[in-house]
Amino acid sequence: MLGVKTWAATLSAWCAVSFVLCVGWCAVAPEGWHARELLELLVPGFTWLSAGSFALGLVESALFGAYSGALLAVLHNAVARGAAPARREVQKAAPATG
C-alpha cells in the first residue's frame, strides 16, 4: 500500500523543483531554447516574469503535484486491494511445490 501523504508530498516537491528549474533555464538559455510560451499555457495565470507570477506558478505546481500524488496513491491502493483477493485465490489453487 502506498502512503497518500508521502506520495502527495513527494510529487508536490518534485513539481515545485521542476518549475523552478524550468524558469531558471528559461532565464539563462537563449530565446530559441526555452519554452516560456509553454509555461504560460500550462500554468494558469503565469506570465513571464514577475515575482507574483513566479510565486503563483510555484504554488500551482506544488498543488498539482500534491493532487497527482494523492490520486496516484489512492488509485493504486484501490486497485491493489481489488486484486488482492484474486491473488489469494490463485495461490490457494496452486499446488504446493517442494
Buried (B, 14 or more C-beta within 10 A) or exposed (E): EBEBEEBBBBBBBBBBBEBBEBBEEBEEEEEEEBEBEEBBEBBEEBEBEEEEBBEBBBEBBBEBBBBBBBBBBBEBBEEEEEEEEEEEEEEEEEEEEE
